[in-house]
């Protein structure tokens, strides 16, 4: 129940129950559908919590109210006040017999997108008119669940002692190999949109904050249009001092499980809207090494040369074999970024990991090199110039503790939890090679 500015008590459609039968209520919402049967008109009002049937028998309601309701266009914004009556056949088991029917803002016709989905639309058309697309409960449900996940991540990490930080998105250097940067002009200098908070979260390990997290945008100039890549994504990053790769994998595993528990607990109706059913995953998640992954793939007829990243077809095979959540650990040092720490006794392998869900990589992380001279060597060995890492490297000279961390793609997480077929479904306004508007 909410107090409107007009001093009235407004109810959401889902808040009306038996206790309201016989009482007057005020509803605000959009016209989902109008059915005119001559002697009786039905208007289906939709608000963010569901639907209500407004029933207008010609002989019962005020003629003015009847006239307004009969000719109101779909998706107009309305305010309805009326008496609640039990009606088994209506949504939520009640109907409203209106004493007033106000058209607050009449919608134009025809609609660029059919919210009632009598005419299905392509993803591109839906994204072009995303505000209308979001009026569909099954689409809005995705973002109601994404909100529960975001809050769950934030609460979980806070409870684990992590401090939320915000690092710059306008930067001067690259962090991740593999993808290109988006350049921009920054007064007289060249600058870029940040690919990852990696360097900053590591520098913060030298600040004594010890455990930090950030939920923020990352920008990647991926050339290819795929169902799992965006050019602007949201990454959940952590970095923790005095922890190794195993320690931060434990944090990740617990955070994932907690998010599933919260969605099951608080998001049941949204899961129904989306048409998804989920189960809280069992722990511990299997941890297979990169070498074991190659062996599984070889058995299945996929030969990958040691040292190479695992291409999508190979990941699909692994996903089928392992199902659910699993970690691939101990990647070849050459396949991971410069900051990943190699094992002392086997430097060609690094203390790194990817979190997978089926075929989809959700997160990657590692224990980091914390010794200045080792880090300089590693940067140079990747063909990069240590000079361009000045501010980052300085932090390693004056008391850098051992540390580890990871980054998890929020949209990939939502996509895999809800079984969405395209990552764009998990972002309100996606950015891809073709899409810069809206
Ligand atoms: P990485 O580059 O693997 O690691 O990114 C971490 C996670 O971010 C998500 N992600 C993306 N999601 C959608 N579209 C993209 N183009 C995209 N790129 C990345 C993925 C991926 O697993 N600095 C390291 C993390 C760390 O070591 O702490 C990093 O950025 O889910």
Boltz pocket constraint, residues with backbone or C-beta under 6 A from the ligand:
constraints:
  - pocket:
      binder: B
      contacts: [[A, 176], [A, 195], [A, 196], [A, 198], [A, 220], [A, 222], [A, 228], [A, 229], [A, 230], [A, 231], [A, 233], [A, 234], [A, 235], [A, 237], [A, 238], [A, 361], [A, 362], [A, 363], [A, 364], [A, 365], [A, 366], [A, 405], [A, 406], [A, 407], [A, 408], [A, 409], [A, 410], [A, 411], [A, 412]]
      max_distance: 6.0
